[in-house]
Amino acid sequence: MKYSRSVFSGDRFRMLRASFWALLFSLAAGAVILFLVGKDPISAYTNLLQGAGLLPKLKYAGRQNQLTDFLSFLDAMTPMIFASLSVAVALRSGFFNIGVPGQMLTAGFCAHVVTAALGDALPSPLAKLLVLAIGLAAGGAMGVFMGWMKDRFNVNEVVSSIMLNSIAMYLITFYINTFYINPVSRQSRVISSTARLTLSGVRWNGMKADFALAFPLAILTAFLLHTFLDRTTYGFEIRALGLSKGATRYAGISLSRTTLLTMALSGALGGLAGVTYFCGYFASIQPGTVPGLGFDAIAVALLGGNHPLGCILASFLVTVISKGSIYMSSRLSVEPEIASLITSVILIFSACSASFEGRRGRHD
């Protein structure tokens, strides 16, 4: 009987329990917040689902319907999956990659500049593959630099990633404002449709829809990452590093190599999040800011139990909240910041429940 109990209280089941309780308490806390501001929580959550395209609205604008809203939802969800996978990989190895916003911004900016220089020299399929390759390279390079700083000088990755976020933002802002600005929108120039990872405004069945070309890649990446972490030697080394550095060193695993590999993989996923965000869901870059999605990815990764497949489900939930908040605000006159507050509550409960389940697991 003791053996059976240990099986069902293993790490994977503890992560599922932690995510379930975090979700339950977060939705309950969100309902309390909505009630305190004088709104009906049931109506508010219904509006969230309607705004995300999961439930039909009362009326739609021209050439729009529930399907076009849902396709736009998938477009917004794609960079969230990549960003949460980036955070999850780092956390599985004991590192905290808070530099995802900077990696996203750098990757998106590099893809913009390179594709603008090439113009229409490449056919559309090659241009889109180039954008993905630039995202992998730019994000991976930033991740390797963070890993090298950690391994060579023992610089905490939180400190280095925060500094890199600021450095990337200010340098890219200077370049955009000086050489790459759109004088009308005051944002960067729009990426060409040839290189954009979203097919925008496609006329289909009498409707105008946005198709996220990288969404299948995001799902495939999550499954491949799950296999990599659970079934390969390098994946075992990454997980071992997160459990115990001393035991990892004693087992003969190179801490330097594993650190660099982990941060390179985490950074590359952050770069993919950047190009699907700035060269897909959005077609331009707003100077002077870093994408808040990179910070929301922390909540998503924790809610998903730092598991690649859990990140898909958690990305779905958090994207519903962020995507549906505008419609909820317009229907119920609820401030859109309420959605950000609910996301923050998810982060708090995810961290607390994961800590509680971890302590409980040590006593099983």
C-alpha positions in Angstrom: 0.0 0.0 0.0 2.9 2.3 0.8 4.3 1.7 -2.7 1.0 2.6 -4.3 0.8 5.8 -2.4 4.3 6.8 -3.5 3.5 6.2 -7.1 0.5 8.5 -7.0 2.3 11.1 -5.0 5.3 11.4 -7.4 6.6 14.6 -8.9 4.3 14.6 -11.9 1.2 14.2 -9.8 2.4 16.8 -7.3 2.8 19.3 -10.2 -0.7 18.5 -11.4 -2.1 19.0 -7.9 -0.2 22.3 -7.5 -1.5 23.6 -10.8 -5.0 22.5 -10.1 -5.1 24.3 -6.7 -3.4 27.4 -8.1 -6.0 27.6 -10.9 -8.9 27.0 -8.5 -7.8 29.6 -5.9 -6.9 32.1 -8.6 -10.3 31.9 -10.2 -12.0 32.2 -6.8 -9.8 35.2 -5.9 -10.7 36.8 -9.3 -14.4 36.2 -8.5 -14.0 38.0 -5.2 -12.1 40.9 -6.8 -14.9 41.3 -9.4 -17.6 41.1 -6.7 -15.8 43.8 -4.7 -15.9 46.2 -7.7 -19.6 45.5 -8.1 -19.5 43.1 -11.1 -21.1 39.7 -11.5 -18.2 37.1 -11.7 -20.2 34.7 -13.8 -21.0 37.4 -16.4 -17.3 38.5 -16.3 -15.9 35.1 -16.9 -18.5 34.5 -19.7 -17.3 37.7 -21.4 -13.7 36.5 -21.1 -14.6 33.3 -23.0 -16.5 35.3 -25.5 -13.7 37.7 -26.1 -11.3 34.9 -26.6 -13.6 33.2 -29.2 -14.5 30.2 -27.1 -18.1 31.3 -26.8 -20.3 33.2 -29.3 -20.8 37.0 -28.9 -24.1 38.7 -29.2 -23.0 40.5 -32.3 -19.8 40.8 -34.5 -18.2 43.4 -36.7 -18.2 43.0 -40.4 -16.5 39.9 -41.8 -15.9 38.6 -38.2 -17.4 35.6 -36.4 -16.5 33.3 -33.5 -14.0 31.4 -35.7 -12.1 34.5 -36.7 -11.9 35.5 -33.0 -10.6 32.0 -32.1 -8.0 32.1 -34.9 -6.8 35.5 -33.5 -6.7 33.8 -30.0 -4.4 31.1 -31.4 -2.2 33.8 -32.9 -1.9 35.4 -29.5 -1.3 32.1 -27.7 1.6 31.1 -30.0 4.3 33.4 -28.5 3.0 32.6 -25.0 3.7 28.9 -25.5 7.3 29.6 -26.6 7.9 32.1 -23.8 6.6 29.8 -21.1 8.7 26.9 -22.5 11.7 29.2 -22.2 11.0 29.9 -18.5 10.1 26.2 -17.8 13.4 24.8 -19.3 15.4 27.2 -17.1 13.5 26.4 -14.0 13.8 22.7 -14.6 17.6 23.1 -14.3 17.4 25.4 -11.3 17.8 28.7 -13.2 15.4 31.6 -13.3 15.4 33.1 -16.8 13.7 36.5 -16.3 15.4 37.7 -19.4 12.7 36.4 -21.8 11.4 39.9 -22.6 14.8 41.0 -23.7 15.3 37.9 -25.7 12.0 38.4 -27.4 12.7 42.0 -28.2 16.2 41.3 -29.5 15.1 38.4 -31.7 12.2 40.3 -33.1 14.3 43.4 -33.8 17.1 41.4 -35.5 14.5 39.6 -37.7 12.9 43.0 -38.6 16.2 44.5 -39.6 17.5 41.6 -41.6 14.3 41.0 -43.6 14.1 44.8 -44.3 17.6 44.7 -45.7 16.8 41.7 -47.9 13.6 43.2 -49.1 11.8 40.8 -51.4 15.0 38.9 -52.4 13.7 35.7 -50.8 10.5 33.9 -51.6 7.9 33.9 -48.8 8.6 30.3 -47.4 12.4 31.0 -47.2 11.8 34.4 -45.6 9.6 33.0 -42.9 12.2 30.2 -42.2 14.9 32.9 -42.0 12.8 34.8 -39.4 12.6 31.6 -37.3 16.3 30.9 -37.7 17.1 34.5 -36.6 14.9 34.0 -33.6 16.7 30.9 -32.5 20.1 32.4 -33.1 19.5 35.8 -31.4 17.7 34.3 -28.4 20.2 31.5 -28.1 23.1 33.9 -28.2 21.7 35.9 -25.3 21.0 32.7 -23.3 24.6 31.5 -23.9 25.9 34.8 -22.7 23.8 34.6 -19.5 25.0 31.0 -19.0 28.6 32.0 -19.5 28.3 34.8 -17.0 26.8 32.4 -14.5 29.5 29.7 -15.1 32.6 31.9 -15.5 31.9 34.7 -13.0 29.0 33.3 -10.9 26.8 36.2 -11.8 23.3 35.4 -10.8 21.2 34.9 -13.9 18.4 37.0 -12.5 20.7 40.0 -12.3 22.3 39.5 -15.7 18.9 38.9 -17.4 17.4 42.0 -15.9 20.4 44.1 -17.0 20.2 42.5 -20.5 16.5 43.4 -20.7 17.3 47.1 -20.1 20.4 47.1 -22.4 18.4 45.5 -25.2 15.5 47.9 -24.8 17.6 51.1 -24.8 19.8 50.1 -27.7 16.9 48.9 -29.8 14.9 52.0 -28.9 17.8 54.2 -30.0 18.1 52.4 -33.3 14.4 52.4 -34.1 14.0 56.1 -33.2 17.1 57.0 -35.3 16.9 54.8 -38.3 13.8 52.5 -38.4 10.9 54.7 -37.2 7.5 54.9 -38.9 6.8 58.7 -38.7 3.0 58.1 -38.5 2.7 55.3 -35.9 5.9 56.2 -34.1 6.7 52.5 -34.0 9.2 50.6 -36.1 8.5 50.0 -39.7 6.1 47.1 -40.4 7.6 43.8 -41.4 6.8 42.7 -44.9 4.0 40.3 -45.4 6.5 38.0 -47.1 8.4 37.4 -43.9 5.6 37.8 -41.4 4.7 34.6 -39.5 1.0 35.5 -39.4 -1.2 35.5 -42.5 -3.2 38.7 -41.7 -6.6 39.6 -43.1 -7.0 36.5 -45.2 -10.4 36.5 -47.0 -11.9 33.1 -46.2 -15.5 32.0 -46.5 -16.7 35.6 -46.6 -14.6 36.4 -43.5 -11.3 38.1 -42.8 -9.1 35.9 -40.6 -5.6 35.8 -39.2 -3.7 32.5 -39.4 -0.8 31.8 -37.0 1.6 29.9 -39.1 3.8 29.1 -36.1 1.1 27.7 -33.9 1.6 24.1 -35.0 5.4 24.6 -34.5 4.7 25.7 -30.9 2.7 22.6 -30.1 5.3 20.4 -31.8 8.1 22.1 -29.9 6.4 21.4 -26.6 6.0 17.7 -27.4 9.6 17.5 -28.6 10.9 19.3 -25.5 9.0 16.8 -23.3 10.6 13.9 -25.1 14.0 15.6 -24.9 13.8 16.3 -21.2 12.4 12.9 -20.2 14.1 10.5 -22.7 17.5 11.8 -23.6 20.9 12.0 -21.8 21.1 15.8 -22.1 17.6 16.1 -20.8 18.5 14.0 -17.8 21.5 16.2 -17.2 19.4 19.3 -17.2 16.9 17.9 -14.7 19.7 16.5 -12.6 21.3 20.0 -12.4 18.0 21.4 -11.1 17.8 18.7 -8.4 21.3 18.9 -7.0 24.5 20.5 -8.3 26.6 18.4 -6.0 25.1 15.2 -7.1 25.4 16.3 -10.7 29.1 17.0 -10.3 29.6 13.7 -8.4 28.0 11.8 -11.3 30.6 13.2 -13.7 28.3 15.6 -15.5 29.9 18.8 -16.7 28.2 21.7 -14.9 29.7 24.2 -17.4 28.4 22.3 -20.4 25.0 21.7 -18.9 24.6 25.3 -17.8 25.4 26.6 -21.3 23.2 24.1 -22.9 20.3 24.9 -20.7 20.5 28.7 -21.1 21.1 28.3 -24.9 17.9 26.2 -25.2 16.0 28.6 -22.9 17.2 31.6 -24.8 16.4 30.0 -28.2 12.8 29.4 -27.1 12.6 33.0 -25.9 13.8 34.1 -29.3 11.1 32.1 -31.0 8.6 33.8 -28.7 10.0 37.1 -29.9 9.7 36.5 -33.6 6.2 35.0 -33.3 5.2 38.1 -31.3 6.9 40.9 -33.2 7.0 39.3 -36.6 3.7 37.5 -36.3 1.0 38.6 -33.9 2.3 42.1 -34.2 4.0 43.4 -37.3 6.0 46.2 -35.7 8.0 47.0 -32.5 7.0 49.8 -30.0 10.2 51.5 -28.9 10.8 52.2 -25.2 9.1 49.0 -23.9 9.7 45.3 -23.4 6.9 42.8 -24.0 4.9 42.2 -20.8 4.2 38.7 -22.2 7.7 37.7 -21.3 6.9 38.3 -17.6 3.4 36.7 -17.8 5.3 33.6 -19.1 6.6 33.1 -15.5 3.1 32.6 -14.2 2.3 30.3 -17.2 5.4 28.1 -16.6 4.6 27.9 -12.9 0.9 27.1 -13.5 2.0 24.4 -16.0 4.2 22.8 -13.4 7.3 23.6 -15.5 6.2 20.8 -17.7 6.2 21.4 -21.5 2.7 19.9 -22.0 1.5 21.7 -18.9 2.7 25.0 -20.5 0.3 24.5 -23.4 -2.7 24.2 -21.1 -1.5 27.1 -18.9 -0.8 29.3 -22.0 -4.4 28.6 -23.1 -5.8 29.8 -19.7 -3.7 32.9 -19.4 -4.3 33.9 -23.0 -8.0 33.6 -22.5 -7.7 36.1 -19.6 -5.5 38.5 -21.5 -7.3 38.2 -24.8 -10.8 38.3 -23.4 -10.2 41.2 -21.0 -10.9 43.9 -23.6 -14.3 42.5 -24.4 -15.1 42.0 -20.7 -14.1 45.6 -20.1 -16.4 46.9 -22.9 -19.4 44.7 -21.9 -19.2 45.2 -18.1 -17.2 48.5 -17.8 -14.6 46.5 -15.9 -11.1 48.0 -16.0 -8.8 45.9 -18.2 -6.2 45.9 -15.4 -8.4 43.5 -13.5 -7.2 40.8 -16.0 -3.6 41.6 -15.2 -4.5 41.4 -11.5 -6.0 38.0 -12.0 -2.8 36.9 -13.8 -0.7 38.2 -11.0 -2.8 36.2 -8.5 -2.2 33.1 -10.6 1.5 33.7 -10.3 1.3 34.1 -6.5 -0.9 31.0 -6.0 1.3 29.0 -8.4 4.4 29.8 -6.5 2.8 29.1 -3.1 1.1 25.8 -4.2 4.3 24.6 -5.8 6.3 25.3 -2.6 3.6 23.6 -0.5 3.5 20.5 -2.7 7.3 20.4 -2.7 7.5 20.3 1.1 4.7 17.8 1.2 6.6 15.6 -1.3 9.7 15.6 0.9 7.6 14.1 3.8 5.9 11.4 1.7 
